[in-house]
C-alpha cells in the first residue's frame, strides 16, 4: 500500500522479540525514522513507549503473547498526534537502552528497546527517577454558545485508541462498534433540534476516564451517556438487548463487579499514570 494512503504518518509493520527472562529485546520496523520516549510504570509492571502518531500494520494477534520479560503488549492511538505501545512485564525490569536505527543493509528504520530484569526496589527507584513528566489534560470541547439555551447531552463512546475494549469472535472491536453507534445517535439527536450534543471522542482516540468526566462538567451537561457493548465469555450465559446501570458504591452481583473492573481498567490499559490526573 502506498505511503500516501496513510496521510504521511509513519507505518509500523513488524515486531520481533528476543532474549530470555533476564534480558529481552524488542525491535519494531517502520517505514521511516521516528522519535520515541520510554518509561516504566508499576501496579502492574509495565513499560510505555510513546511515539508520534503511527499507523500500526502488524500481523493479526500481534502482542497477545510475548517472550522473556515481555508477557504481552498492545498499541494504538493515544491522542491526535501521538501513539503508544504498552508492554506488560513478567517481572520488574529496567529499560537499559532505547534507540532508533536508520535504514541500512536492506533493513528498514527500526526502534530497539532493551530490557534487563531487576528487583522490585530497584524498579521503584527507577520510576521515581524517570517518571517526572506531567500528562497534559485532554482538550475540552468548545463551550456551547451562550445564545444556545438547549440542554447539553454528552455522548461518551467507551474505549478508543489503544484501549480496544472487548473483541468479538469475528474480530470486531468494541471501540469501533460504540463509536459508530454514538455518531449515529449524535446525528439523530441533533436533527431533532431539542438538545446540543457534545462527544467525548469522535474518532479512534484514547481519552482517560477522568478527562471524560471533566469534559462533561466543563460543559455543564444535563446528561452524560456512556456507551459500551458488553460481552460474556462463551459458555457463561446468553444475553441480548440493553442494560441500564445506576450509581452504587458496591456492585450488586459478581457479574456486575467483574464488568466494572474490566471497564475501569481503561487507564491502566493505556498506561496512564494514576497519580497524574488532570484537575
N, C-alpha and C positions, 0 to 999 in steps of 0.2 A: 504494500500500500504506500503511495507517495507521501512524503513528509508533510506536504501542504494540507493533506487530509486531516491532520491533527493541529491545524492553525499554528504551526511553528513550535508547539510545545515539545520538549524532549520526550522521547519514547523509551521506556524501559521494557526490554524484550525477553530477558532471561536472567535467572538467579541460579548460582551454584554454591553449594555448601561443602566444606571440607574440614577435616580435623576430628577431634575427639572431645571427651568431657573435661579436658584440661585446657585445650586451645582449639578454637574454632574460627574459621574464616568464612565470610560471606562475600561473594562477588556478584555485582549486578551490572549487566550490559546495557548500555544506552546507545542511541544513535548520535548523540552529541554530548559534549562535556557539560557537567552540572556542578553547582556548588552544594555542599552538604554541611549539616551540623548534627552531631550525635551526642546524646546524653543518656543517663540512666535514671530509672525510677524504681521504687520498692513497692511491696504490697499490691500486686505480686512483682517479682523481679522482672524488669523489662529494660530493653534498650530502644531508644527512639531515634530515628533518623529523619531529620527534616530536610526537605528538598524544595526546589521551586515547583511550580505546577507541572506535573508529569502525566503523560498518558501511559498507563500500565497495560502492556500487551503480553502478560505472562501466560504460559500454557494453563489449561484448566487445572484446578486443585492445587496450584502453586501456593505454598505456605501452610497447607493443612498439616504437614508433618515436617520435622526438622532433622538435625543431626548434631551430635556433640552437645554443646552448651545451648543450642537453639532448639527449643521444644516445638515452636511453630511461629509463624509471622503473618501479618496482614498488612494491607496497604490501601491507600486511597487518597482522595482529595480532602484536605482539612479546611480550606478556605480558598476563595478566589486568589490565585497566585501562589498557593502553597500546598504541597502534598506531604505525605508522611508514611514511613514504614515503621510498624511497631513489632518488636521482636520479643516473644515470651521466652524467658530463660529457664533452663532446668535447675539452675542453682545460681548463687551470686557470681557475677563476673564483671570485669572492668573492660572498658574499651581501650585496648592497647594502642591501636593505630586506626585512623581513617584517612584515606587518601583517594584522589581521583587521577586516573591514568588517561593520557591521550590515546587516540587510536594509533596502533603501531603493530607491525608484523602481522598484518591481516586480522588483528584483533580490534574490536570496536572500543570506544571510550568505556571505561569501567570505573565503578565505585567499589572500593575494597574496605571491608570492616574486619578487624582482627580482635577477637575476644580471648581473655585469659581468666580462668577460674580463680576466685579469691574467697575469703571467708566473709561472713555477714558483717562483722565490724568494719572491715576494710571497705566493703561495699557502701555502708552508710557514710563513711568518711568521704568516699568518692562523690556521693550525692551532695553532701554538704559543700564540697568544693566547686562542682561544676554545674549544679542546678540553681544558678542565680539569675537566669533570665526571667523577666516578667512577661507573662502572656498578655497580649493586647486584648481588650474587651471586644466582643463581636460588635460590628457596626449595626446600630439600630436602624430600623426603617424610618423614613422621613415622617415627622409628626403629621397627623391629619390636619388639613387646613381648618382654621377656627370657624370659617364660614360653613363648614360641613358639620352639621349637628347630628348626623346619623350615628347610632351606636356602632362601636368598633368590635368586630369579631376577628380574633386571631386564630388562624389555622396553622397547626403545628404537625407537618408530616414527620413521623418518627424517623430516627436514624439519619443516614445520609453520609456521603463521602466515605471515609474509612470505616464507618460503622454500617455494615450491611444489614443488620437485623437478622431475622431468620431467613432460611433458604429453603425453597420448595424442592421436592424431588426432581422437578423439571429443570431446576437451576435458577428459576426466577427469584429475585431477591426482594425482601420486604421493603427496603428503602425505595425501590422503584415503583412498586405497587402503590404504596401510600402517597408518594409524590404525584403520580398520575391521577389518583383519586382526588387529592387535595386541590390540584389545579382545576379539575372539572367542577368540583364543589365551589371553588372561588368564583369561577365564571358564572355559575348558576346563581349564586347569592348576589353577586354584583349586578347581574342582569335584572334581578327583582327590584333593585334600587333602594331597598329599605335599610341596608347596612353597608358599612365600609369594611372591606376585608384587608387584613394585613397577614402576610405569610412569614413564618419564622425562617423558611427557606423555600426558594422557588427553583432550585436546581440541585444537582448532586453534590452538595456541600455539607460538611460536618458543622453542627452548631452545638456547643456544650449545653448541658441541661440547664445550668444556672443562667446562661445567656438567653435561652428561650423564654424563661420566666421574666427576666429583666426587660426584654423587649416588650412583652405584653403589659407589664406595669408602666413602662415609659409611655406607652400608647394610651394608658388608662382604658384598657379594653373592658368591654362589658361581658365578653365571653371568650374563653380560651378552649379550643378544641384540639386535643392531641390525637392524632390518627395513627393507628397501628394495625397490623394484620397478624393476629396471633396464630400459633401453630402448636400442635401436640405431636410428640413422637409417635411413630406408627405403633399400634397395639395398645396405646394408653387412652383410648376413647375416641369418640367421634362427635364432632360438633359442627354447627352451621349457624348462620345468621350473625347478629351483632351482640356485643356485650357492653354493658354500661357499668363503670366503677364510680363509687363515691369515696370521698376522702375519709381515711381512717388511720389511726395511729398503729393499728395492728392488722395483719392480714386475717381475713375471715376463715380461710382454709389453706391447706398446704399447697394446692394448685395456684391460688392467688399469690401466695408468698413466693413461690418459685417464679411466677411470671414477673412480679415486681422486682425480684432480684435480677432477673435477666435484663429487664428494661433499664434498671438503674445502673447497670454496668457500662452504659454507653461511654461515659467519660474515661473509665478505665480502659475500655477497648481502644479508644483513640489516643491513649497516652497523655491525657490532660492531667497536669499536676493538681491534686485535690486541694492543696494549700495555696494555690494562686488563683483564686476565684475573682472574676470581675465584680466590682462593687457598684 
